Amino acid sequence: MIPRYTRPAMAAVWSDRTRYETWLAVELAACEAMEAAGSVPAGTAAAVRAKVRLDERRILEIEERTRHDVIAFLTHVEEQAGEPARHLHRGMTSSDVLDTALALQLDRASTLIDEGLVALRAAVREQAERWKLLPMIGRTHGIHAEPITLGLVCAGWYAELGRARIRFRAAWDELRVGKLAGAVGTYAHLDPELEARALGALGLRPETVPTQIVQRDRHAAYLNALALVAAAVERLALTVRHWQRTEVGEAAEPFGKGQRGSSAMPHKRNPILAENLCGLARLLRSYAGAGLENVALWHERDISHSSVERVILPDATTAADFLLHRAEGLVRGLVVHEAAIRANLERTHGLVYSEGLLLALVEAGLPRQEAYGHVQQAAMRVWDEGVAFADAVRAVPEITRRLDAAAIDRLFDPAHALRWAATIVERALAQDEGQPPPGGSDGR
């Protein structure tokens, strides 16, 4: 991922140094398990650990000659550790190291992403609570429909992000597996107990049925979970983009002091944060598709997935981390224009209360289709003549014969339509609190 969309903590997860340090941790965990089993001299892992100081530049230099990253790494370790290093990698294949280390890196990346989800949901929660009862117009097909509240919109975001987090944490937990099972997963020169001991020391579980690799449906599920996280953020961002349109003006993303909106038009305040989030969501969806392509490999393994994963797994986690951090800033800095919200709610002169009027006439004894016709007759005058809907309604005798003035006034009060708004918001905010992260209380 380019530096523009990379936060330092996530960059460290995918650095060359972290990768090689994680490979060494896997090799040493396997070596210690072999020591416990008596197949390797006691103290071997400690001797290697004491002597090795990884130099990523040297490893890359060796790889230029060997054209094999794990062999280059092992050669570098042998250069420093000497004789004890000959016991490393005993009975193992490269993917034992690579896939197990990848699980550890993804675990660290997932911790950062989960922290971002928690922070974003907290920001959304604050807005849902703050604006729980602020009436605004709800839209379907982009057209004014019936009143909602701003808090209800935020509560919807909160609930969706909660579902996205549940899916993400389930996929994260599925990825917390490794393998030390040899060239085709049969433990030909190892054994399952040794694998379980080594992986347990690393905080991982063994793959159920390994081949040369950990199965890639796990990674595909993870990438799809990230795509759904991004989709939830995109829905939020798309709504903010609409609110910020000049013709709407109900809310806007923060605009900092000294910020410029356009190189040509000094008046511009564009929704660049929200648009950026929509673009990053597209990117994350593309990674999900690539992850699905990686599931079906030839027999016990080919490497057609390898080049793809070297790009998409660091990039997807990095983009998701950045996206969540940026979305949190957008939500916390959201500027709400209450006057514009009120003006838009009244823009159609009361037409948004037509369903309540229709139902009141049905309850008063009119057949539904007849009642519909009378309400529509009054509504068309609003569209055609610009009169207030309440005045047009009072001019229809078939309506006033069944509903008195007080009843009609009540139907044009948004409080009736929104009487359950607080209940819905509170129901959303009560969801999935206190659930532990996968793998235990510390998320590891």
Rosetta blueprint (number, residue, H / E / L):
1 M L
2 I L
3 P H
4 R H
5 Y H
6 T L
7 R L
8 P H
9 A H
10 M H
11 A H
12 A H
13 V H
14 W L
15 S L
16 D H
17 R H
18 T H
19 R H
20 Y H
21 E H
22 T H
23 W H
24 L H
25 A H
26 V H
27 E H
28 L H
29 A H
30 A H
31 C H
32 E H
33 A H
34 M H
35 E H
36 A H
37 A H
38 G L
39 S L
40 V L
41 P L
42 A L
43 G L
44 T H
45 A H
46 A H
47 A H
48 V H
49 R H
50 A H
51 K H
52 V L
53 R L
54 L L
55 D L
56 E H
57 R H
58 R H
59 I H
60 L H
61 E H
62 I H
63 E H
64 E H
65 R H
66 T H
67 R L
68 H L
69 D H
70 V H
71 I H
72 A H
73 F H
74 L H
75 T H
76 H H
77 V H
78 E H
79 E H
80 Q H
81 A H
82 G L
83 E H
84 P H
85 A H
86 R H
87 H H
88 L L
89 H L
90 R L
91 G L
92 M L
93 T L
94 S H
95 S H
96 D H
97 V H
98 L H
99 D H
100 T H
101 A H
102 L H
103 A H
104 L H
105 Q H
106 L H
107 D H
108 R H
109 A H
110 S H
111 T H
112 L H
113 I H
114 D H
115 E H
116 G H
117 L H
118 V H
119 A H
120 L H
121 R H
122 A H
123 A H
124 V H
125 R H
126 E H
127 Q H
128 A H
129 E H
130 R H
131 W L
132 K L
133 L L
134 L L
135 P E
136 M E
137 I E
138 G E
139 R E
140 T E
141 H L
142 G L
143 I E
144 H E
145 A E
146 E E
147 P E
148 I E
149 T E
150 L H
151 G H
152 L H
153 V H
154 C H
155 A H
156 G H
157 W H
158 Y H
159 A H
160 E H
161 L H
162 G H
163 R H
164 A H
165 R H
166 I H
167 R H
168 F H
169 R H
170 A H
171 A H
172 W H
173 D H
174 E H
175 L L
176 R L
177 V E
178 G E
179 K L
180 L L
181 A L
182 G L
183 A L
184 V L
185 G L
186 T L
187 Y L
188 A L
189 H L
190 L L
191 D L
192 P H
193 E H
194 L H
195 E H
196 A H
197 R H
198 A H
199 L H
200 G H
201 A H
202 L H
203 G L
204 L L
205 R E
206 P E
207 E L
208 T L
209 V L
210 P L
211 T L
212 Q L
213 I L
214 V L
215 Q L
216 R L
217 D H
218 R H
219 H H
220 A H
221 A H
222 Y H
223 L H
224 N H
225 A H
226 L H
227 A H
228 L H
229 V H
230 A H
231 A H
232 A H
233 V H
234 E H
235 R H
236 L H
237 A H
238 L H
239 T H
240 V H
241 R H
242 H H
243 W H
244 Q H
245 R L
246 T L
247 E L
248 V L
249 G L
250 E L
251 A E
252 A E
253 E L
254 P L
255 F L
256 G L
257 K L
258 G L
259 Q L
260 R L
261 G L
262 S L
263 S L
264 A L
265 M L
266 P L
267 H L
268 K L
269 R L
270 N L
271 P L
272 I H
273 L H
274 A H
275 E H
276 N H
277 L H
278 C H
279 G H
280 L H
281 A H
282 R H
283 L H
284 L H
285 R H
286 S H
287 Y H
288 A H
289 G H
290 A H
291 G H
292 L H
293 E H
294 N L
295 V L
296 A L
297 L L
298 W L
299 H L
300 E L
301 R L
302 D L
303 I L
304 S L
305 H L
306 S H
307 S H
308 V H
309 E H
310 R H
311 V H
312 I H
313 L H
314 P H
315 D H
316 A H
317 T H
318 T H
319 A H
320 A H
321 D H
322 F H
323 L H
324 L H
325 H H
326 R H
327 A H
328 E H
329 G H
330 L H
331 V H
332 R H
333 G L
334 L L
335 V E
336 V E
337 H L
338 E H
339 A H
340 A H
341 I H
342 R H
343 A H
344 N H
345 L H
346 E L
347 R L
348 T L
349 H L
350 G L
351 L H
352 V H
353 Y H
354 S H
355 E H
356 G H
357 L H
358 L H
359 L H
360 A H
361 L H
362 V H
363 E H
364 A L
365 G L
366 L L
367 P L
368 R H
369 Q H
370 E H
371 A H
372 Y H
373 G H
374 H H
375 V H
376 Q H
377 Q H
378 A H
379 A H
380 M H
381 R H
382 V H
383 W H
384 D H
385 E H
386 G L
387 V L
388 A L
389 F H
390 A H
391 D H
392 A H
393 V H
394 R H
395 A L
396 V L
397 P H
398 E H
399 I H
400 T H
401 R L
402 R L
403 L L
404 D L
405 A H
406 A H
407 A H
408 I H
409 D H
410 R H
411 L H
412 F L
413 D L
414 P H
415 A H
416 H H
417 A H
418 L L
419 R L
420 W L
421 A H
422 A H
423 T H
424 I H
425 V H
426 E H
427 R H
428 A H
429 L H
430 A L
431 Q L
432 D L
433 E L
434 G L
435 Q L
436 P L
437 P L
438 P L
439 G L
440 G L
441 S L
442 D L
443 G L
444 R L
